[in-house]
Amino acid sequence: MTTFEKNYDHKKNDKIYVNWEINWFFKENKDAKNWKFFMPLPPPNVTWVLHIGHAQMLTVEDIMVRYNRMIGKKTLWIPGTDHAWISTQVVVEKKLKKEKNLTRQQLWRVKFLQEVWKFVKESRSTIIAQSKKMWASLDWSKEQFTLSERNFRAVRKVFKELYKKNKIYKSSYMTNWCPRCQTVLSDLEVLMKEWQGKLVYIKYFVTWKWDSITVATTRPETMFADVAIAVNPSDKRYKKYIWKTVQIPIVNREIPVIWDYDVDISFWTWALKITPTHDKADFEIAKRHDLPMDLYAINKDGELTDICGTFAWTKVENSIELVVEHLENIWNLEKVEDYTHNVPRCERCDTLVQPLVSEQWFMDVQEAWDKSMQAIEKWEVNVVPSRFNKTFYQWLGNLQPWCISRQLWWGHRIPVWTCKNWHKNVFDEDVILEKYNNTEKKETTWNVWLDMIIFNLVADSKLENPFNIERLIEVLYQDSFVKAQWKVYESYIESYKLKSKELWKYEEDLLKLENILESVKSEDVDMIMEAGNDLATYLMDSLFLKPNDDTYYFELSCSECWNTELIQEEDTLDTWFSSWLWPFTVLWRPEKTDLLEDFYPNTVLETGYDIIFFWVARMMIMWYENMWWSEENDNFDWKPFENVYLHGLVRDEKWKKMSKSKWNVVDPLDKIKDYGADPLRLSLILWTTPGNDLNFSDDKLDYNNRFLNKLWNASRFVFNKAEVEDSEWIIYEELYNLLKGNKEQLTSFDTWILSWLDELIGQVQDSMDKFYFGEAFVNVQKYVWNKFCDWYIEISKYDDGPFTPTVLLYSLWTIYKLLHPVVPFITEELWSKMKFEWNLMMSSFPSKLWIQRDETIDLLVDIIIWLRTLRSKNNIKPHQEIDVLIENFKDTKISKYKEILKKIVVVWNILEKDDWDVITDIVWNQKIWILIPESEVNFKDRLKELENILQEEEQFLNWIRKLLSSPGFRQNANENVIKQKESKKEEIEAKILKIKEEISKLKIKLK
């Protein structure tokens, strides 16, 4: 017996989600014959807990996936997480210091990374659990991680190809250095913040002259690394000193006076101190004049260096006042002024960033970026909303070589090995294949796969070098970070099986290795012994391993001089270097996979507009530089994604940015606990538009919770009226065909609600296809609340045709389908309660019945609305019967609904004599009146009320007219928004006419 509880219990959500998951509903529907839809999840950082912004992202993406699954597309949504280089390393370093009083340097690299991996695995589990609580219908069997075994291999392959094309190089250049994080930062990771500082005027005395050149600076502590004073040659005051020398105060080191037209003669003292190692503009001037760049006043710890004399090893922030005081004492200080300016701060720790010249790895991205921009200009990649195209163009103008190296241990270690003769070698695992292919010892080719695995483990800093066989087995049997990939060795074997399709001659050797590695940990002692001996034989026969007692050293040789004393780069790659490969690696690249063939390019890349340059732009650059398949398939679609959908930020109810310091942060899991997932999802999507921020409040949650309660109660009503409890499973095709084949027997109310439902289906599909998700579900909510619940269900109590129960069931069936992408849990539960077939999640999108609407019902509904409004305006109690006059009532089509009208509006009589003038209104050019004894009407109060309303409506009309006449609004607004505003203008104009007519009548009465 089916029970229909009074209220929906959102605690059932977990059970519903588990049911979806165990039935593999989240996997790609391979049987789908329609177009594909693929979207990768923007990987959240493993150091974070998910916040309300993630909840919005998951809502938008889940809506897209569920909708495309319902319309029959071959659908795939792949989850993943990002290793979050700086953030993760900093968190683990603090943890180690607090719990074990250890630094990473004390642990050394491999041991420290083992600690990081422990932390990351725990953090990942939290993120996965939160994502499931937040409803994400992701295919967890294909989960990815930016530091997975496969991604390590892909990154090395890409780095090698770019290096061969001279796109990656090492050079000394001005970079942003964070003394706290101990690494360089990109310009995008530096925030400029206003600072109340000092402008210090320093006098540099000319050598052997009783004269000086004054320089104004906000950074007096850097003067110890000055290499010149630059003046503008048009400055007559200083022209005589060009090529002479001046003394740096305190240390008294001589530096030349040079000329350069970049010196702004309108700026401060018309002279610049040139400190090329600590200022970007000075760096460029120094390059032009071939000035020395080996003097540093500030070191990587944010301290003054030994060239600063008595100030050496003083922290920068503590040194400024000391230096200024000393300058004053030795008469080198002209004056000091208060000065407000912007200073660079680390985005992650808010430490003052120091501009430092350092040797780093860079990538030249200009050519690739130009090609990517052409794709946007040609609409090959559709950006939603399109206004963000301009943002891409603006950034292009300031594009610089990308500094891709970071002074961290956690991340993708740069795959460059330098021999003692300073030759640089860039290796990936193909170096193993190449050597085995070129050797004449064919009996050793069975080692190729094991050596490739060991190479990757050493290059990833997961395996010490040298190592023993026990340690190798321990690493191979560790759990892979991505649970779906099982053990580490299984992850490699799985990938190499795909590779072996191309290298068929090694396939048998790979299978043999797989059997050995699986047997090493078996419960059979004899199998363990045999597998151990075989593994030892592998290691002894390797072309790369050098045994020494019980250890093995993995040895590479220089490709130029064959020297074997190679040292790998210590630095890691910028985290975005792995993230920019996301559209490819989530589909198991670098191997040629069926997934890649089936689902590339990504249909949609959905993310926040705030990471356009961090991530989206770099993925588009990689699209052009994705050279490793360019020769494989000339017809392959290179672009990474067809559409880029950019959502806005979630703000609080006062439109303030959420911040822990402001105490306005919203934890989505708290809201899910109180309300359930569905009201939260609705609150994060209704009334939103692409690229615009959303304000969030508990009021929205309450409103949407009431709406879902309304839907639940409507379903209970239909459950009882249609006697669902006594029926078998309800089949959609049967309902659809029953209504389609019996249109003539439907009542006017039946056809009315079904025709609106047809229109709604079209509206939703159109909005969804255009990425206007907020608009789509606002329309559904309006239909459910304003038409189905408030009107059709109410009218069905008085006018019940032979197919009314069927119409009620079919309407709910369609409503559940339309609402499912945004409120999946309650709709799935209602689907089951109503005994609808199979599972809602795997059902198809609804089809239209193509029912013609009888507009008479619209007129009846509007008359009822206006009668209720008139009752309310005149304080007539809801149950007080009234007399109503409807002009020419007998001659109108609504006359046959007289009894329904009387019951719904509580009308005593519907009269027809046109002799009233008490209270009137016009609906569809149909005059209606309500008769009230004049003794009960206060005409003065009514007149005053109408005049106030008229004033408000006229003000609103003026505003909307100005808006519609604005060229900027017409040019930038969505076409649907413009139509809505025009329709609203016409509605207000009609309303004003009615109000003026009633005011005129009341004034006549009051004379």
Secondary structure as UniProt FT lines:
FT   HELIX           10..12
FT   HELIX           13..22
FT   TURN            23..26
FT   TURN            30..31
FT   STRAND          36..40
FT   TURN            46..47
FT   HELIX           52..70
FT   TURN            71..72
FT   STRAND          74..78
FT   STRAND          80..82
FT   HELIX           85..100
FT   HELIX           104..107
FT   HELIX           109..133
FT   TURN            134..135
FT   HELIX           140..142
FT   STRAND          144..145
FT   TURN            146..147
FT   HELIX           149..164
FT   TURN            165..166
FT   STRAND          168..178
FT   TURN            179..182
FT   STRAND          183..185
FT   HELIX           187..189
FT   STRAND          190..206
FT   TURN            207..208
FT   STRAND          212..217
FT   HELIX           220..225
FT   STRAND          228..231
FT   TURN            233..234
FT   TURN            236..238
FT   HELIX           239..241
FT   TURN            242..243
FT   STRAND          245..247
FT   TURN            249..251
FT   STRAND          254..259
FT   TURN            261..262
FT   TURN            265..266
FT   TURN            268..269
FT   STRAND          271..274
FT   TURN            276..278
FT   HELIX           280..289
FT   TURN            300..301
FT   STRAND          303..304
FT   HELIX           306..311
FT   TURN            312..313
FT   HELIX           316..329
FT   TURN            330..331
FT   STRAND          333..346
FT   TURN            347..349
FT   STRAND          354..363
FT   HELIX           366..377
FT   TURN            378..379
FT   STRAND          382..384
FT   TURN            386..387
FT   HELIX           388..396
FT   TURN            397..398
FT   STRAND          402..403
FT   STRAND          405..406
FT   STRAND          416..419
FT   TURN            420..421
FT   STRAND          424..426
FT   HELIX           430..438
FT   HELIX           442..447
FT   HELIX           448..459
FT   TURN            460..461
FT   STRAND          467..468
FT   HELIX           469..476
FT   HELIX           483..485
FT   HELIX           488..500
FT   TURN            501..502
FT   HELIX           504..506
FT   HELIX           507..520
FT   HELIX           525..541
FT   STRAND          545..548
FT   TURN            549..550
FT   STRAND          551..554
FT   TURN            559..561
FT   STRAND          566..568
FT   STRAND          572..573
FT   HELIX           575..579
FT   TURN            580..581
FT   HELIX           582..585
FT   TURN            586..590
FT   HELIX           594..599
FT   STRAND          602..608
FT   HELIX           609..611
FT   HELIX           612..616
FT   HELIX           617..625
FT   HELIX           627..629
FT   TURN            630..632
FT   TURN            634..635
FT   STRAND          641..647
FT   STRAND          650..651
FT   TURN            653..654
FT   HELIX           660..662
FT   HELIX           668..675
FT   HELIX           677..685
FT   TURN            686..687
FT   TURN            690..691
FT   STRAND          694..695
FT   HELIX           698..721
FT   TURN            722..723
FT   HELIX           724..726
FT   HELIX           732..740
FT   TURN            741..742
FT   HELIX           743..745
FT   HELIX           748..769
FT   TURN            770..771
FT   HELIX           773..782
FT   HELIX           783..793
FT   HELIX           794..796
FT   TURN            797..798
FT   TURN            802..803
FT   HELIX           804..819
FT   TURN            820..822
FT   HELIX           824..833
FT   TURN            834..835
FT   HELIX           840..842
FT   HELIX           855..873
FT   TURN            874..875
FT   TURN            878..879
FT   STRAND          882..886
FT   TURN            887..888
FT   HELIX           889..891
FT   HELIX           893..897
FT   HELIX           898..905
FT   STRAND          907..911
FT   STRAND          919..923
FT   TURN            924..925
FT   STRAND          926..931
FT   HELIX           934..936
FT   HELIX           939..965
FT   HELIX           967..972
FT   HELIX           975..1006
//
